[in-house]
């Protein structure tokens, strides 16, 4: 589960989960999971754009409110088996590695380099694209302590 620098074709993402529903520790325990249950049209567009090898920041919402780990997309969009209506999709995520230190929402909001991050601007969205600069900044913040 060693992290590698993104290539020019690798896309970067952030997924949000309520730790009571599915936490980072659950993903580490399972090793891999189908990212199901997303029922937002904008998030669905992002799920459809995800490709194997894409890197993912795992954000625990509600109680933790922090990016806590890194994952990878291992399977592109497929029909969400939990959906009752057609068109909803899931992707397969594999645990990569925990961050050395969580990067809190408070830190993200306070950092000028992350001010335009979609996590800050569109907080209710559960799947966000992330720029290479934002991804790198999160990794630096996680290692800075």
N, C-alpha and C positions, 0 to 999 in steps of 0.2 A: 504494500500500500504506500509506495513512495511517490511523492508528488513530483511532477515534472512541469517545466515551464510550458505555457500554452504555445502551440504552433499558430501560424497565420490562419489556419482553417478551424482551429478550436474556438468554440464560442464559450462564453462565460455566463453563469447564471447564479441566482440566489433563489432558494426555495425556503418557504416558511412553514413551520409546523408547530402546533401547540404541543408542548412536551407531554401533556396528559394524554393526548391522542397518539402521538408517535414521536419519540424523542431521538436525539442524536445517539444516546446509549442503546435505544432499540435498533437503530440502523447498524451500529457497531456489532451488537449481538447477532443480528440477522445476517450481516455482511452485505446483503442486497435486498431491495424491496421494489415492488411496483408502486410508483407514486400515483395513487388513485384518489378519486374523490374530488378533484378540482372541478368546480362548477362556475367558473367565471370565464366569459368569452375572451377577454384579453389574455388571461393566463393560459387558456387553451391554445391560443395562437403561439405563445411562447413554448408550450409543451410540444406542439407540432414542429417547431423549429429546432428542437434539441436533437443532437446527433451523438452516436457513440463516441466517447473520448472527450466530449465537452466536460468542462470542470464546473463544479457547483459549490457555492457557499451554502452551508446548512445553518439556517437561522431558527432558533427557538423563540417563539413569540409568547405573549401573555405574561408568564412569570419570569422567565429567564431574560427575554428581550436582548438577545446577543447572538452573533455569529459564533458558532462553537466548533464547527468541523468542516472538512472538505470532502466532497463526494465526486463521483464521476457518472456520467450517463453511460450505461452499458447496452441499452436497447432503445432505439428510436420509438416514436409514438406508435401506440397500438390501441385498439379499442379498450376503453376502461371497463373491466368486468363488473364494476360496482354501479355503472350507469344504467338507468332505466330507459333513457332516450339515446338514440344513435348520435354519433358525432363527438361524444366526449372521449378523451384519450388519456392515456397514462404513459409514463416512461419508466424504464428500469434504472434505478440508482444503486451504485455500489459505494460503500463506505471507503474513503481514501485514508484520511488521517484526522485526528483531532487537532485543533489549533493549540499552540502552546498556552495561550491565554484567550478566553472569550473576548470578543470585541463587542461592547455593549452598544445599544441604540443611542444611548447618551453620548458615547465617544464618537459615533458616526455623525450624529447631528452637530456636534461641536467642531468637527474637522472640516475646514474650508475645502479641502480636496474632495470631500464626499458630499458637499452641500446639494449637488444636483442628482445624487443617486436616487433611482426610482423608489428605493425602500423608504426614503425620507419624503418624497413628493407624492407617492401613491401607496400609502401605508397599508391599505386593505388588500392589495394584490398579493397573491400567494406564490407567484412565480415571476421573477424579475430578470431582465437581461442586465448584465454588469459589464462595464467597460474594462479593458485591460488595466487601465490606470487605477480604477476603483478596486479591482481584485487585488492588485499588487499592494495598494495602500492598506487594505484590510489585513493582508498577510504581514505587512510590516508592523502594523499596530498590534497584532497578535504576538509578535516576537519581541516587542519593545520593552517589556517589563523585566 
